[in-house]
Amino acid sequence: MRDNPTVNFINFETTKGCDHKTISGKITSDVSARNCAKRVEILNRLLDEKTITHVVFTANIPFAPNKQTMWDSLKVTQDANAQTKFIVIGGFLNTTENCTTLINRLGDFDACLRPE
């Protein structure tokens, strides 16, 4: 995809740890570490250019109260370009151990579905 100038991927997780929030239609961060100001600036510039056409949001429980900050950011994206399409993926499989470890140890995909 990097050779195609018409395709641009943005990973919102790049603002993770920046305690980002939305103020007056912009995504902001007061965190001085992890280059947060630059990361949020780039995201806002892309929103201003209205180049974001699709957003895929994935979370274990995407509508949980602790995801409100992300939904606020997505609203800013939609406000910048009403034509933006959103895809939400949630409901991940939860296990007490890494699922791939279970599959490798027990030999089948059903291992991740077992209560034990």
N, C-alpha and C positions, 0 to 999 in steps of 0.2 A: 504494500500500500504506500510505502514512502516514495515510490516513484510516480505516484499518481497525485498531481497537485490539486485535484478536485475532491480528494478524500482527506479528511482531517479528523483525527481521533483526539478527544480530550478526556482525560481521566480525572473526574471530580475528586477522586481520592487524593489527588495531588494537593488538595487543601486540607486533608486529614491531619489532625494535630495542630491546625492553625486556629482552632476555635472560631471558625468563620461564622459570620452572621450577615444579615441583609439590613441595610440602612438606606432609605431613599432610593430604592431600586438598584443598588449596587451591593456587591458582595465585599465585605470588609473583614479585616483581622487586626487585632491589637497585639498578636503574638510576634515578638521580635526575633525569635529563633526560627530555624529551619527555612529561612528565606521566604517566610510567609507573605510578606508585603509584595515581593516580586511575583510569586505564584498567583496571588489574588489579582494583581494588576493585569497579568497576562489573561486570566480568565475574563475579567471585565472588558478588556480590549476586544476579545473575541465576541463577547456578547454585543458590544457596541457595533461591531462590524456586521452583525446579523448573519454570521456564517454558519451557525449551528442549526442543522436541519433535523437531526434525530438525537435523542438522548435515551440511553439505556441505563436504568437505575436498578441495581441489584442489592438486595439486603435480605437477611434471614427473615425478619418481620418488617417489611417495608412501611407499614402503616402504624408502627409502634410510636408512642409519644417521644421516645428518644431520637426519632428520625425527623422531627419537625424542622430542625435547622436545614437538613438536606432538602426537604420539601420547599422551604422558603427560598433556597437557592434555585431550585427548579422553577419556581414561580417567576423569579427574576429572568430566567432563560426564556420562559414563555412570553413574558411581557416584552422582552427585547425583540422577539420574532414570533408572532402568533401562529405562524405556519409550522413551528417546530413540533415534531411528532415525538411522543413519549412511549417508551416500552418499560414496564415494571416487571421485574422477576423477583419472586420471593419464595418463602417456604422451603428453605434448604433442609436437607437431611441432617439431623442432629444426632451425634453419637458421643459417647464418653471417650472414645478413642478415635484417632484419625481413621476414616473409612478405608483408605488405601492400605493401611497397615492391617486392618481386619481382613480385607480381601486377600492380601498376600499370605497372611498367617493361616486363614481358614479355607482358602481355596475357592471361594465363590462369592458372587455379588450379594447373595442373600444374607451374608454375614452382617451387612450394614443394617438389615431390617430386624435382626433378632434383638429382643429386649435386653438380653444379657450382654 
